[in-house]
Amino acid sequence: MLNQKIVLLDGRGAGDEDLNSVLEILIHELKVSAVALQYFPLREIKMGSCIGCFGCWLKKPGICLEADPGRELARAVVQSDTTILFSPVTFGGYGSEIKKIQDRWLPLILPDFGLYHGEVHHRPRYSQYPRLLGIGIQRQPNDVEANLFKMLVGRNALNFHAPNYAAEVILSSDSPGNIEQKIQEVLVRNDNFPLSKAVNSVMPTSETAIVNAATGKNPGKVLLVIGSPKVKSPSTSGVLGNYVLEQLKQRGWETESLTLRASLLNREGQNEFLAAIEKANLILLAFPLYIDSLPFLMMKSLEVMGKHLSAHSQESPKRLVAIVNNGFPEAHHNAIALAICQQFALDTGMIWLGGLAMGAGEALFGGFPIEETERGGRPPVKHILQALELTSQALAEGKIVPPKASKLMARTPIPLMPFSLWRWLFIKLANQRWRSLAAVNQVGESELLAQPYAEVELCG
Ligand SMILES: Cc1cc2nc3c(=O)[nH]c(=O)nc-3n(C[C@H](O)[C@H](O)[C@H](O)COP(=O)(O)O)c2cc1C
């Protein structure tokens, strides 16, 4: 630890004052180790959240287009030796304060894809990245969520080419002596990277969904919550979610849809959102994977819903289903995000009906309407539509997401093509596509690879 540059991202939200004592012990330990500590209390820093425009890759490579403290935070992270994420464990993920800044780490890596540890990830923009350290706090012990949290930190470390990482979950009610010991250990420990097998093991399956055919058999009210923050272009989440909504409508269901926006951060917007939740008996979340987890506003919406549902008893439990799509061709990257949705349902007394995970969202749909997807050389999406139809039928009948639908959704899109070949083709074509998209903005090869936050070496 000695003489290291440490960035500490304090992700305590409003009402998390009971986590203060753990934070104080952590800061004390860091100071004892004589480190150069940069401390960021995220809740007090005013900044925007990522809107998924990819401008940080294609217009101003390496820098978020939003000129606010989010830029300096990204710089501090990549220039640190260790970045520490301190957060309440929230349904197995980070709280929304950490998610907000973490989504803005996208400029720290390149748009280009490569193969790392047998899976697709983005190529590094910089020659060095910090060690990642995750410290999650729980008020009640929950091993499943603790395990998800630790795995999420490990997946982030893989995605951001961290040389190593460690993660610990601490009970806020533990004795100061135990907390100190756990912190001392995690500061110097290296954990094993969770590779595809480990992350696949947390993918919710039909066995973990609750089969409850007795409820919701009749047409009911479904609310689609679109969690893609894209404002400049339509989202794949919207296309997938609306397809299911339309199918349910045709089966006599009352439908409503909303897209999460910054209004969710104020009281009025939260009340409107909760009123829509109250009216529905089936809630369909459709969102993209952002940094191995749910995007900031999606995480915020779970926090808002969770607080409301635990304070107001429900006549009959609401049912929850989730569709998540990600950029890399492997659908298993979405496992933690779906598992977080499942934990959210369990923690709030909802009935979890299962989820669908789809890889290569930009390549297959890119937000285009379904009729246009197969034009312009995109891979076929018939299997996706079939998966959505099977799911809609099951939901309409009060059943869980069928395992066949989950399989179809995650399948190699080109029939008979082995996954390894599809992945190779994906990497090759996607890397060409990023270049042609950047060229539209007069951004050439060397600018695309820019390292605006590389530390200048002082000669001397
Ligand atoms: C900030 C940000 C973070 C992302 N993180 C991941 C990631 O960790 N893994 C991944 O496979 N794709 C990642 N993606 C890609 C999106 O999941 C992908 O573009 C998705 O298709 C977007 O869906 P949408 O159109 O519904 O927003 C990320 C994109 C953004 C903008």
The ligand as an SDF file (V2000), in Angstrom:
LIG
                    3D

 31 33  0  0  0  0  0  0  0  0999 V2000
  -21.7440    3.2280  -20.2740 C   0  0  0  0  0  0  0  0  0  0  0  0
  -21.8790    1.9290  -20.9970 C   0  0  0  0  0  0  0  0  0  0  0  0
  -21.4330    0.7650  -20.3990 C   0  0  0  0  0  0  0  0  0  0  0  0
  -21.5590   -0.4610  -21.0520 C   0  0  0  0  0  0  0  0  0  0  0  0
  -21.0960   -1.5910  -20.4350 N   0  0  0  0  0  0  0  0  0  0  0  0
  -21.2050   -2.7860  -21.0550 C   0  0  0  0  0  0  0  0  0  0  0  0
  -20.7090   -3.9780  -20.4390 C   0  0  0  0  0  0  0  0  0  0  0  0
  -20.2110   -3.9710  -19.3090 O   0  0  0  0  0  0  0  0  0  0  0  0
  -20.7960   -5.1410  -21.1240 N   0  0  0  0  0  0  0  0  0  0  0  0
  -21.3650   -5.2170  -22.3690 C   0  0  0  0  0  0  0  0  0  0  0  0
  -21.4220   -6.3040  -22.9420 O   0  0  0  0  0  0  0  0  0  0  0  0
  -21.8760   -4.0980  -22.9680 N   0  0  0  0  0  0  0  0  0  0  0  0
  -21.8030   -2.9110  -22.3390 C   0  0  0  0  0  0  0  0  0  0  0  0
  -22.3000   -1.7850  -22.9320 N   0  0  0  0  0  0  0  0  0  0  0  0
  -22.9670   -1.8910  -24.2330 C   0  0  0  0  0  0  0  0  0  0  0  0
  -24.5070   -1.8690  -24.1350 C   0  0  0  0  0  0  0  0  0  0  0  0
  -24.9620   -2.8730  -23.2580 O   0  0  0  0  0  0  0  0  0  0  0  0
  -25.0650   -2.0940  -25.5280 C   0  0  0  0  0  0  0  0  0  0  0  0
  -24.6550   -1.0130  -26.3150 O   0  0  0  0  0  0  0  0  0  0  0  0
  -26.5650   -2.2560  -25.5580 C   0  0  0  0  0  0  0  0  0  0  0  0
  -26.9060   -2.8820  -26.7770 O   0  0  0  0  0  0  0  0  0  0  0  0
  -27.3020   -0.9120  -25.5060 C   0  0  0  0  0  0  0  0  0  0  0  0
  -28.6850   -1.1710  -25.4150 O   0  0  0  0  0  0  0  0  0  0  0  0
  -29.7740   -0.0280  -25.5090 P   0  0  0  0  0  0  0  0  0  0  0  0
  -29.8720    0.3590  -26.9640 O   0  0  0  0  0  0  0  0  0  0  0  0
  -31.0360   -0.6760  -25.0300 O   0  0  0  0  0  0  0  0  0  0  0  0
  -29.3470    1.1070  -24.6630 O   0  0  0  0  0  0  0  0  0  0  0  0
  -22.1610   -0.5330  -22.3330 C   0  0  0  0  0  0  0  0  0  0  0  0
  -22.5970    0.6550  -22.9520 C   0  0  0  0  0  0  0  0  0  0  0  0
  -22.4590    1.8610  -22.2910 C   0  0  0  0  0  0  0  0  0  0  0  0
  -22.9280    3.1310  -22.9660 C   0  0  0  0  0  0  0  0  0  0  0  0
  1  2  1  0
  2  3  1  0
  2 30  2  0
  3  4  2  0
  4  5  1  0
  4 28  1  0
  5  6  2  0
  6  7  1  0
  6 13  1  0
  7  8  2  0
  7  9  1  0
  9 10  1  0
 10 11  2  0
 10 12  1  0
 12 13  2  0
 13 14  1  0
 14 15  1  0
 14 28  1  0
 15 16  1  0
 16 17  1  0
 16 18  1  0
 18 19  1  0
 18 20  1  0
 20 21  1  0
 20 22  1  0
 22 23  1  0
 23 24  1  0
 24 25  2  0
 24 26  1  0
 24 27  1  0
 28 29  2  0
 29 30  1  0
 30 31  1  0
M  END
$$$$
